[in-house]
Amino acid sequence: MSSEPVRRTGRPPSSRGGQRIPERLVDVARVLFAEKGFEGTSVADVVAAAGVAKGAMYHYFRSKDDLLREIYARVLRMQVERLEGFCSGAGPVAERVHGAAADVVVTTIENLESTTIFFRSLHQLGEASREQVRRERRRYHELFRGMVREGQADGVFRGDVGADLAVDFFFGAVHHLPTWWRPEGRPAPHEVGRTFADLFLDGLRATAR
């Protein structure tokens, strides 16, 4: 899966304050997109706030689209890496699915600003950028779905509900998190993750009916 920032040829600009320029640009863009919206933020705004020249930005990112995609892509890369750990784990499949289900909820909440900004502005990306994101998200869902199918093949999970439908049902709830979860007066991320995972596993278990 390739969603690394686009690098131009030549020597890269130096970092400042211990943070590399690509990461600083993405962090600044995330803040500006949250405050002003994607449409209301210009490349000039981003480079000014990051304290770099416009040429430095274009060394790593071709456009504002690339910055928006990278805001979400770095969250997704982290989630895929964590999911691969659950997929390759040695524990029972039900425990691994539960752990993965709780983890994606927690990491989504912990990165809620990034995911909210991205999905709010997704329609403004070019088709090529949208398709790249879809491919990356499909890989995550395919890995997750593979564990559900493993449980079905082992007889741990019910077989009368397709893995595709079960996974789509679960991620529909996960993708809805930005519409209601707030840090004030809401359950803690790990509590939400555990509850989502419990409900998902209760519906999957072969003894649930």
BELBELBEL-V664244 format. One record per residue. RES is the residue in three letters. BURIAL is I if it has 9 or more other ideal C-beta (glycine too) atoms within 8 Angstrom, else O. Layout:
# BELBELBEL-V664244
[[RES;BURIAL] [RES;BURIAL]]
This chain:
# BELBELBEL-V664244
[[MET;O] [SER;O] [SER;I] [GLU;O] [PRO;I] [VAL;O] [ARG;O] [ARG;O] [THR;O] [GLY;O] [ARG;O] [PRO;O] [PRO;O] [SER;O] [SER;I] [ARG;O] [GLY;O] [GLY;O] [GLN;I] [ARG;O] [ILE;I] [PRO;I] [GLU;O] [ARG;I] [LEU;I] [VAL;I] [ASP;I] [VAL;I] [ALA;I] [ARG;I] [VAL;I] [LEU;I] [PHE;I] [ALA;O] [GLU;O] [LYS;O] [GLY;O] [PHE;I] [GLU;O] [GLY;O] [THR;I] [SER;O] [VAL;I] [ALA;O] [ASP;I] [VAL;I] [VAL;I] [ALA;O] [ALA;I] [ALA;I] [GLY;O] [VAL;I] [ALA;O] [LYS;I] [GLY;O] [ALA;I] [MET;I] [TYR;I] [HIS;I] [TYR;I] [PHE;I] [ARG;O] [SER;O] [LYS;I] [ASP;I] [ASP;I] [LEU;I] [LEU;I] [ARG;I] [GLU;I] [ILE;I] [TYR;I] [ALA;I] [ARG;I] [VAL;I] [LEU;I] [ARG;I] [MET;I] [GLN;I] [VAL;I] [GLU;O] [ARG;I] [LEU;I] [GLU;I] [GLY;O] [PHE;I] [CYS;I] [SER;O] [GLY;O] [ALA;O] [GLY;O] [PRO;O] [VAL;I] [ALA;I] [GLU;O] [ARG;I] [VAL;I] [HIS;I] [GLY;I] [ALA;I] [ALA;I] [ALA;I] [ASP;I] [VAL;I] [VAL;I] [VAL;I] [THR;I] [THR;I] [ILE;I] [GLU;O] [ASN;I] [LEU;I] [GLU;O] [SER;I] [THR;I] [THR;I] [ILE;I] [PHE;I] [PHE;I] [ARG;O] [SER;I] [LEU;I] [HIS;O] [GLN;O] [LEU;I] [GLY;O] [GLU;O] [ALA;O] [SER;I] [ARG;I] [GLU;O] [GLN;I] [VAL;I] [ARG;O] [ARG;I] [GLU;I] [ARG;I] [ARG;O] [ARG;I] [TYR;I] [HIS;I] [GLU;O] [LEU;I] [PHE;I] [ARG;I] [GLY;I] [MET;I] [VAL;I] [ARG;I] [GLU;I] [GLY;I] [GLN;I] [ALA;O] [ASP;O] [GLY;O] [VAL;I] [PHE;I] [ARG;I] [GLY;O] [ASP;O] [VAL;I] [GLY;O] [ALA;I] [ASP;O] [LEU;O] [ALA;I] [VAL;I] [ASP;O] [PHE;O] [PHE;I] [PHE;I] [GLY;O] [ALA;I] [VAL;I] [HIS;O] [HIS;O] [LEU;I] [PRO;I] [THR;O] [TRP;O] [TRP;O] [ARG;O] [PRO;O] [GLU;O] [GLY;O] [ARG;I] [PRO;O] [ALA;O] [PRO;I] [HIS;O] [GLU;O] [VAL;I] [GLY;I] [ARG;I] [THR;I] [PHE;I] [ALA;I] [ASP;I] [LEU;O] [PHE;I] [LEU;I] [ASP;O] [GLY;I] [LEU;I] [ARG;I] [ALA;O] [THR;O] [ALA;O] [ARG;O]]
